[in-house]
Amino acid sequence: MLHHGWRCDFHVYTNTGTITYFALSQAESANLSFDLAAFIQHAVSMGYLQDAWYLTTVLGGFEVYSRGTDLAVTDFHATVN
């Protein structure tokens, strides 16, 4: 199941919704690796997703809270096995 180091926000719009996971602590590395299935299983268990739905988008990035300079996401990819 999903590691407890994440906060989950779920927002519903007119015909769609978004599920966002925020890390609760600052990442120590620019190279993050994790099992996306744990996030999907968590969202299904919370009733945010249904098993029959398709995953269409995965985004990665960060939010700057103060004094962020020269910050960028230069590479992002997801592998589905």
Secondary structure in CASP SS format (residue, H / E / C, confidence):
PFRMAT SS
TARGET T0000
AUTHOR 0000-0000-0000
METHOD secondary structure of the structure
MODEL  1
M C 1.00
L C 1.00
H C 1.00
H C 1.00
G C 1.00
W E 1.00
R E 1.00
C E 1.00
D E 1.00
F E 1.00
H E 1.00
V E 1.00
Y C 1.00
T C 1.00
N C 1.00
T C 1.00
G E 1.00
T E 1.00
I E 1.00
T E 1.00
Y E 1.00
F E 1.00
A E 1.00
L C 1.00
S C 1.00
Q C 1.00
A C 1.00
E C 1.00
S C 1.00
A C 1.00
N C 1.00
L C 1.00
S C 1.00
F C 1.00
D C 1.00
L H 1.00
A H 1.00
A H 1.00
F H 1.00
I H 1.00
Q H 1.00
H H 1.00
A H 1.00
V H 1.00
S H 1.00
M C 1.00
G C 1.00
Y C 1.00
L C 1.00
Q C 1.00
D C 1.00
A C 1.00
W C 1.00
Y C 1.00
L C 1.00
T C 1.00
T C 1.00
V C 1.00
L C 1.00
G C 1.00
G C 1.00
F C 1.00
E C 1.00
V C 1.00
Y C 1.00
S C 1.00
R C 1.00
G C 1.00
T C 1.00
D C 1.00
L C 1.00
A C 1.00
V C 1.00
T C 1.00
D C 1.00
F C 1.00
H C 1.00
A C 1.00
T C 1.00
V C 1.00
N C 1.00
END
